[in-house]
Amino acid sequence: MLRAVLLFPLLCLSLLGMAPAAWAAMEIQVIGGAANKIALAMVPFQAASGQPLPALTQIAGDDLNRTGQFKLVDVSGTPAPSEPSQVNYGVWRGKGAEAMVIGQVVSLPGGRFEVRFRLIDVVRQTQIAGYSYNIAPSQWRATAHQIADIIYEKLTGVKGAFGSRIAYVQKQGKRYELRVADADGQNPRTVVRSNEPLISPMFSPDGARLVYVSFEDKKPVVYVQSLADGNRRKVAAFKGSNSAPAWSPDGRRLAVVLTRDEASQIYLINADGSGLNRLTQGGNIDTEPVFSPDGQTIFFTSDRGGSPQIYRVSVNGGEPKRVTFSGGYNVSPAISPDGKLLSYISRDEGRFRVALQDLASGQSRVLTDTARDESPAFAPNGQSVLYATVQGGRGILGTVSLDGRTRARLSESGVDAREPAWGP
């Protein structure tokens, strides 16, 4: 959904029409995939004596599977080694495995556990990595995500993002909830509940705070809230509408959209609500600002050319320059962590879909095949885009790879989830 409350009302109405539902576990569906997948055997870890073993390998395997870069080898019916000396490489090569993960969980005093795992190159018959973790029972999922991060980085050369978090908005009964969850949508917790709409969440660069817009004062007001203690502060509650907040890369400033001077314009403000400065000028609608990774440029949506398109302007002001030229309706910019790619929502023949543009060449392509996509956000490692869409009359969250070939759906049965943001 658009982070502004004034621009493009048809999409904004979809938030107000969220259907009530109860909590249910998220499901994962992967559609398509990379042409050359790494064949990986995730061998179930050997359990501590007398202890039920949480599905560490299942969680880590699901993480890797969502990327579309791995093919998980069937490990059923095969002895499960927990040490390299126990690996029969011929058997695993026969199963098509190029790499395998083995491990064990050992009980420690005080109810803690040691999780040991090794990543092995089956072809070369060598160990690629070996790690151990001393964890509390509450850290099973976090440990599984860390294991997946290590496997992903060792086998692809790119840092993993499975240990990161996402935020999203859903409606529970008559109440709106802003939730934070693991990157796979699991382990959610509610940060804010309100009888009025909540929109536009965004993590601070350090992941310690969320900025969002609440209508609890009967108009849109921007809040910054600590995730550690729940304390929050109004940072933009000026006359008119206060919306579409975005953090600067250093976490010291926000870009916000205000109508205090009649037109919907972009302003810069300190994260404590001080130091307001107007950035864009004119009677047009400027909204949905995002900072470039170096903090020197603001990308935003504007109708200054007659139809909604994406522009950029220096944080020091000046004349905005148009960025998108393909199609007559392009909104909701998101910039990749390396500053090279722009993701946005493009309308074509009445369908709103996630698109990707190379900022250097200007070349663009559509990544999704759905019809009501919104709110794109890059993964911290820049390898996929999180977005919301509508299927079966309800909002669901999904991710798509940069080539568009792998789409994973994070859905809660019967729950309408929107406004996703990806944190560090």
Secondary structure as GFF3:
##gff-version 3
##sequence-region A 1 424
A	DSSP	alpha_helix	9	16	.	.	.	ID=ss1
A	DSSP	beta_strand	26	32	.	.	.	ID=ss2
A	DSSP	beta_strand	38	42	.	.	.	ID=ss3
A	DSSP	alpha_helix	56	66	.	.	.	ID=ss4
A	DSSP	beta_strand	70	72	.	.	.	ID=ss5
A	DSSP	three_ten_helix	84	86	.	.	.	ID=ss6
A	DSSP	alpha_helix	89	94	.	.	.	ID=ss7
A	DSSP	beta_strand	99	107	.	.	.	ID=ss8
A	DSSP	three_ten_helix	109	111	.	.	.	ID=ss9
A	DSSP	beta_strand	113	121	.	.	.	ID=ss10
A	DSSP	beta_strand	126	135	.	.	.	ID=ss11
A	DSSP	three_ten_helix	137	139	.	.	.	ID=ss12
A	DSSP	alpha_helix	140	156	.	.	.	ID=ss13
A	DSSP	beta_strand	165	172	.	.	.	ID=ss14
A	DSSP	beta_strand	175	182	.	.	.	ID=ss15
A	DSSP	beta_strand	189	194	.	.	.	ID=ss16
A	DSSP	beta_strand	198	203	.	.	.	ID=ss17
A	DSSP	beta_strand	209	214	.	.	.	ID=ss18
A	DSSP	beta_strand	221	226	.	.	.	ID=ss19
A	DSSP	beta_strand	232	236	.	.	.	ID=ss20
A	DSSP	beta_strand	242	247	.	.	.	ID=ss21
A	DSSP	beta_strand	253	258	.	.	.	ID=ss22
A	DSSP	beta_strand	265	270	.	.	.	ID=ss23
A	DSSP	beta_strand	277	278	.	.	.	ID=ss24
A	DSSP	beta_strand	286	291	.	.	.	ID=ss25
A	DSSP	beta_strand	297	302	.	.	.	ID=ss26
A	DSSP	beta_strand	309	314	.	.	.	ID=ss27
A	DSSP	beta_strand	321	322	.	.	.	ID=ss28
A	DSSP	beta_strand	330	335	.	.	.	ID=ss29
A	DSSP	beta_strand	341	348	.	.	.	ID=ss30
A	DSSP	beta_strand	351	358	.	.	.	ID=ss31
A	DSSP	beta_strand	364	366	.	.	.	ID=ss32
A	DSSP	beta_strand	374	378	.	.	.	ID=ss33
A	DSSP	beta_strand	384	391	.	.	.	ID=ss34
A	DSSP	beta_strand	394	401	.	.	.	ID=ss35
A	DSSP	beta_strand	406	412	.	.	.	ID=ss36
A	DSSP	beta_strand	417	422	.	.	.	ID=ss37
###
